[in-house]
């Protein structure tokens, strides 16, 4: 990736922060993130079934290796995306993420063995880490501090509505035409469109972050500008109460999402549901998640992040407990709605909480580190839920993750400060 001069381009005196002032670019970035989500959504309904029906994997632990591969590669790229976007500019990182995604649909369609599917998910994780992280950072750059919660809600809503719409569409495509190749052709179209938009219409935003940095007043004495990456990692992961509380909650949130991605379709099919019903359940959860954020992100700007996060983790735990106890479509539909509501409460508030505390000059790195921990949850969830399901069955695995999710909410209640969003 060649070094650019993007970060030093326009005179900072001519750069305006705010959603209204940057509306055209913001809308384009929302559209790009919807396509990023759709690229992930191509797998949500189909791939867990592909493992058993096409590749005949008997152990849940083996079948979930693709989520493990995705989680590890995405977590690593989340970490590097922030550093790379600070060094080279946001746009080159975004474009690189789309380029990495190009082989994924072909590998999913043509892969003759499960190893190809796992490898495709390494590429998908790298792509998602670069594209989604950069889209988050660019929206934070454009809006500035006053509308950060709203910016995150629109970003995450677009991404997860893209996941939901594609999960639903691929369920119907698979039901009509089979598990391969139809569902993955949709993903190929998303990648082509996302790459084209990113190259032709998206502009660099690094100079917006520099403008905000020149106006910034630190929320806490530890949040000053001149920090090394190691110091930022320590603060975000362990030392700062709010940053570290958000990091562990993000990890547990994606731990239970990895469980839902990898095991829910298997549970539903084994209980007699058809592919259309599985597609509906796979879509309802991210659809409620995406649409619900249209309220929760802006509300957290007004009322604070902490208690939205705590309540959201408890609602998620309740949804998971219902999935573990139920045996039919109706209760599972209610559980999917609860999971979506709980995640909608948590997701934008966690990202905005990072932005509240992190200084603009190292915010991209802090976001990347938070997303490193958050998406490590996919890998940990794949290992933990797979092992528990193999040893004790699917309901026990889901119930255990429900308990971990509730415990994570309690950690946020005890550890996170309650007023970071109003201390500027």
C-alpha positions in Angstrom: 0.0 0.0 0.0 1.6 3.2 -1.1 1.9 6.1 1.3 -0.5 8.9 0.5 -0.6 12.6 1.5 -4.3 12.3 2.3 -3.9 13.3 5.9 -2.3 16.6 5.1 -4.5 17.6 2.2 -7.0 20.3 2.8 -6.3 23.3 5.0 -7.8 22.4 8.4 -9.4 25.9 8.6 -11.6 24.9 5.6 -12.6 21.5 7.1 -16.1 21.4 8.7 -17.1 18.7 11.2 -20.6 17.5 11.5 -23.2 15.2 9.8 -25.0 17.9 7.9 -21.7 19.5 6.7 -20.5 16.2 5.3 -23.8 14.6 4.4 -23.0 13.4 0.9 -19.9 11.6 1.9 -21.5 10.2 5.0 -24.4 8.7 2.9 -21.9 7.1 0.5 -20.1 5.5 3.4 -23.4 4.2 4.9 -24.0 2.6 1.5 -20.5 1.1 1.4 -21.0 -0.4 4.9 -24.3 -1.9 3.9 -22.4 -3.8 1.2 -19.7 -4.8 3.7 -22.5 -6.3 5.8 -24.0 -8.0 2.8 -20.7 -9.6 2.0 -20.8 -11.2 5.5 -24.5 -12.0 5.3 -23.9 -14.3 2.3 -22.7 -16.9 4.9 -25.1 -16.5 7.8 -27.8 -18.9 6.6 -25.9 -21.2 4.2 -22.5 -22.0 5.6 -23.4 -23.8 8.8 -25.6 -26.1 6.7 -22.9 -26.5 4.0 -20.6 -28.0 6.7 -22.9 -30.9 7.5 -24.8 -31.5 4.2 -22.0 -31.1 1.7 -18.8 -31.7 3.6 -20.3 -34.1 6.2 -18.6 -32.7 9.3 -19.9 -34.5 12.4 -18.3 -32.5 15.2 -19.5 -29.0 16.0 -15.9 -28.0 16.8 -14.8 -29.0 13.3 -17.7 -27.3 11.6 -17.1 -24.0 13.4 -13.5 -23.8 12.3 -14.6 -21.3 9.6 -15.8 -18.9 12.3 -12.6 -19.4 14.2 -10.6 -18.5 11.1 -12.8 -15.5 10.4 -12.7 -14.2 14.0 -8.9 -14.4 14.2 -8.2 -12.8 10.9 -10.8 -10.1 11.4 -9.6 -9.3 14.9 -6.0 -9.0 13.7 -7.0 -6.7 10.8 -9.1 -4.5 13.2 -6.0 -3.9 15.1 -3.9 -3.0 12.1 -6.6 -1.0 10.3 -6.4 1.8 12.8 -2.6 2.1 12.6 -2.6 1.8 8.8 -5.3 4.4 8.4 -3.4 6.8 10.6 -0.2 6.2 8.6 -1.5 5.9 5.0 -4.9 7.5 5.1 -8.4 6.0 5.4 -9.3 5.5 1.7 -6.3 3.2 0.7 -7.1 0.9 3.6 -10.8 0.8 2.6 -9.9 -0.1 -1.0 -7.4 -2.7 0.0 -10.1 -4.4 2.1 -12.4 -4.7 -0.9 -9.6 -6.1 -3.0 -8.9 -8.9 -0.5 -12.6 -9.9 -0.6 -12.5 -10.7 -4.4 -11.6 -14.4 -4.1 -14.1 -15.2 -1.3 -17.2 -16.0 -3.4 -15.2 -18.1 -5.8 -13.7 -20.1 -3.0 -17.0 -20.7 -1.4 -18.6 -21.8 -4.7 -15.8 -24.0 -6.0 -14.0 -25.2 -2.9 -13.6 -29.0 -3.1 -12.8 -29.4 0.6 -13.6 -27.8 4.0 -10.1 -26.3 4.0 -11.1 -24.1 1.1 -14.0 -22.8 3.1 -11.8 -22.1 6.1 -9.3 -20.3 3.9 -12.1 -18.2 2.3 -13.1 -17.0 5.7 -9.5 -15.9 6.4 -9.8 -13.7 3.4 -13.3 -12.6 4.5 -12.1 -11.7 8.0 -9.2 -9.7 6.6 -11.5 -7.8 4.3 -14.2 -7.2 7.0 -11.5 -5.9 9.4 -10.2 -3.4 6.9 -13.4 -2.3 5.4 -15.7 -2.1 8.4 -13.1 -0.6 10.7 -12.2 2.0 8.2 -15.9 2.9 7.6 -16.3 3.4 11.3 -13.2 5.6 11.6 -14.2 7.7 8.6 -17.7 8.4 10.0 -16.2 9.4 13.3 -13.8 11.7 11.4 -16.6 13.4 9.5 -19.1 14.0 12.3 -16.9 15.1 15.2 -17.8 14.5 18.8 -21.3 15.9 19.1 -23.0 13.3 16.8 -20.7 10.3 17.3 -23.5 8.1 18.7 -25.7 8.9 15.8 -22.9 8.3 13.3 -22.2 4.9 14.9 -25.8 3.9 14.8 -26.2 4.7 11.1 -23.0 2.9 10.3 -23.9 -0.3 12.3 -27.5 -0.2 11.2 -26.5 -0.1 7.6 -24.0 -3.0 8.1 -26.4 -5.3 9.9 -29.4 -4.5 7.8 -27.1 -5.6 5.0 -26.4 -8.8 6.9 -30.1 -9.4 7.5 -31.3 -8.8 4.0 -28.6 -11.0 2.6 -29.2 -13.8 5.1 -32.9 -13.8 4.2 -32.2 -13.7 0.5 -29.7 -16.5 0.6 -32.1 -18.7 2.5 -34.7 -18.3 -0.3 -32.0 -18.8 -3.0 -30.7 -21.9 -1.3 -34.2 -23.3 -0.9 -34.9 -22.8 -4.6 -31.5 -23.5 -6.2 -29.3 -25.3 -3.6 -26.6 -24.3 -1.2 -24.1 -23.6 -4.0 -23.5 -21.5 -6.1 -26.5 -19.2 -6.0 -26.2 -17.6 -2.6 -22.6 -16.7 -3.1 -23.2 -15.0 -6.4 -25.0 -12.3 -4.4 -21.8 -11.7 -2.4 -19.7 -11.4 -5.6 -22.1 -8.6 -6.8 -21.7 -6.8 -3.4 -17.9 -6.9 -3.6 -17.9 -5.5 -7.2 -20.2 -2.6 -6.2 -18.4 -1.8 -3.0 -15.0 -1.7 -4.6 -16.4 0.6 -7.4 -18.0 3.0 -4.9 -14.9 3.1 -2.7 -12.5 3.9 -5.6 -14.7 6.4 -7.5 -16.8 8.2 -4.9 -15.2 8.0 -1.4 -12.9 10.9 -0.3 -10.1 10.8 2.3 -11.2 11.9 5.9 -7.9 11.9 7.8 -7.8 15.7 7.7 -11.1 15.9 9.6 -9.6 14.0 12.5 -6.7 16.4 12.5 -9.1 19.3 12.6 -10.9 17.8 15.6 -7.6 17.1 17.3 -6.7 20.8 17.2 -10.0 21.6 19.0 -10.0 18.7 21.4 -10.3 18.9 25.2 -9.3 15.5 26.8 -12.0 13.8 28.8 -9.5 12.3 31.2 -5.9 13.0 32.1 -4.8 9.6 30.6 -6.4 10.5 27.2 -3.7 12.9 26.0 -2.5 13.1 22.4 1.1 11.8 22.6 0.7 8.1 23.3 2.6 5.2 21.8 0.6 2.3 20.3 1.6 0.1 23.2 0.2 2.7 25.7 -3.0 2.9 23.7 -3.3 -0.9 23.7 -2.8 -1.0 27.5 -5.4 1.8 28.1 -8.0 0.4 25.8 -7.6 -3.2 27.0 -6.9 -3.0 30.7 -6.1 0.3 32.4 -8.8 2.8 31.5 -12.0 1.7 33.2 -14.4 2.7 30.4 -12.3 1.6 27.5 -11.5 -1.8 29.1 -15.1 -2.4 30.1 -16.2 -1.7 26.6 -13.6 -4.1 25.2 -14.7 -7.0 27.3 -18.3 -6.4 26.5 -17.6 -6.2 22.8 -15.7 -9.6 23.1 -18.7 -11.3 24.8 -21.2 -9.7 22.4 -19.4 -11.2 19.4 -18.9 -14.5 21.3 -22.6 -14.9 21.5 -23.0 -13.7 17.9 -20.5 -16.3 16.7 -22.6 -18.9 18.6 -25.8 -17.7 16.8 -24.0 -17.7 13.4 -22.5 -21.2 13.7 -25.0 -23.2 15.7 -28.5 -21.7 15.5 -29.1 -22.8 11.9 -28.0 -26.4 12.8 -30.3 -26.4 15.9 -33.2 -25.1 13.8 -32.8 -27.6 11.0 -32.3 -30.5 13.4 -35.6 -29.5 15.1 -37.5 -29.8 11.8 -37.5 -26.2 10.4 -37.2 -25.7 6.7 -34.6 -23.5 5.0 -37.1 -20.6 4.5 -37.8 -20.6 8.3 -34.1 -20.8 9.1 -33.5 -17.9 6.7 -36.2 -15.8 8.5 -34.7 -16.5 11.9 -31.2 -15.8 10.6 -32.5 -12.5 9.2 -34.7 -11.3 12.1 -31.9 -11.1 14.6 -29.6 -8.8 12.6 -32.6 -6.9 11.1 -33.9 -5.9 14.6 -30.3 -5.2 15.6 -29.7 -2.9 12.6 -33.1 -1.1 12.8 -33.1 -0.8 16.5 -29.8 1.1 16.5 -31.6 4.0 14.7 -33.0 4.7 18.2 -30.4 3.5 20.6 -27.3 5.2 19.2 -28.8 8.7 19.3 -30.4 7.9 22.6 -27.0 7.0 24.1 -25.8 10.5 23.0 -28.5 12.0 25.2 -28.7 9.6 28.2 -25.2 8.0 28.3 -23.6 4.8 27.2 -23.2 2.8 30.3 -26.8 1.7 31.2 -27.7 1.0 27.5 -24.8 -1.4 27.4 -25.7 -3.1 30.7 -29.4 -3.5 29.8 -28.5 -4.7 26.3 -26.3 -7.5 27.6 -29.0 -8.7 30.0 -31.6 -8.7 27.2 -29.2 -10.7 25.0 -28.8 -13.2 27.8 -32.6 -13.6 28.0 -32.9 -14.2 24.3 -30.2 -16.8 24.4 -31.9 -18.5 27.4 -35.1 -18.8 25.4 -33.3 -20.3 22.4 -31.7 -22.9 24.7 -35.1 -23.8 26.3 -37.4 -23.7 23.2 -38.1 -26.3 20.5 -40.3 -24.5 17.8 -40.3 -21.5 15.4 -42.5 -19.2 17.5 -40.4 -19.0 20.7 -37.2 -18.9 18.6 -38.7 -15.9 16.7 -39.3 -14.1 20.0 -35.7 -15.0 21.1 -34.3 -13.6 17.8 -36.1 -10.3 18.4 -34.8 -10.1 21.9 -31.2 -10.8 20.7 -31.6 -8.1 18.1 -32.9 -5.6 20.6 -30.2 -6.3 23.1 -27.4 -6.1 20.5 -28.9 -2.8 19.1 -28.6 -1.3 22.6 -25.0 -2.5 23.0 -23.3 -2.1 19.6 -23.3 1.6 18.8 -23.0 2.6 22.5 -19.8 0.5 22.8 -18.1 2.1 19.7 -19.3 5.6 20.8 -17.9 5.0 24.3 -14.5 4.3 22.8 -14.7 7.5 20.8 -15.8 9.5 23.9 -12.6 8.7 25.8 -9.9 8.3 23.1 -8.1 11.4 21.8 -8.6 12.1 18.1 -4.9 11.6 17.4 -5.0 7.9 18.6 -8.8 7.2 18.3 -8.3 5.2 15.2 -5.8 2.9 17.0 -8.1 2.7 20.0 -11.1 1.7 17.8 -8.9 -0.9 16.1 -7.8 -2.3 19.5 -11.4 -2.4 20.7 -12.4 -4.2 17.5 -9.5 -6.6 18.0 -10.9 -7.7 21.3 -14.5 -7.6 20.1 -13.9 -9.8 17.0 -11.7 -12.2 19.0 -15.1 -13.1 20.4 -16.0 -14.9 17.2 -13.0 -17.2 17.6 -13.5 -17.7 21.3 -17.2 -18.3 20.7 -16.5 -20.9 18.0 -14.1 -22.8 20.2 -16.1 -22.6 23.4 -19.6 -23.2 21.9 -18.3 -26.0 19.7 -16.6 -27.8 22.6 -19.6 -27.5 24.8 -22.0 -28.6 22.1 -19.9 -31.7 21.4 -19.6 -32.6 25.1 -23.1 -31.6 26.4 -25.3 -30.7 23.4 -26.5 -27.5 21.8 -28.9 -26.3 24.6 -26.2 -26.5 27.2 -23.7 -24.6 25.0 -26.3 -21.9 24.4 -27.3 -21.6 28.1 -23.6 -21.3 29.1 -23.1 -18.4 26.7 -26.3 -16.8 28.0 -24.8 -16.8 31.5 -21.5 -15.3 30.3 -23.4 -12.5 28.5 -25.2 -11.6 31.7 -22.0 -11.6 33.6 -20.4 -9.3 31.1 -23.2 -6.8 31.6 -22.5 -6.8 35.3 -18.8 -6.0 34.7 -19.8 -2.9 32.7 -22.2 -1.9 35.5 -19.3 -2.0 38.1 -16.4 -0.8 36.0 -17.5 1.7 33.3 -17.8 5.4 34.2 -21.2 6.9 33.6 -20.5 10.3 32.2 -17.8 10.1 29.6 -20.1 11.2 26.8 -20.7 14.6 28.5 -17.2 15.4 29.8 -15.8 17.3 26.7 
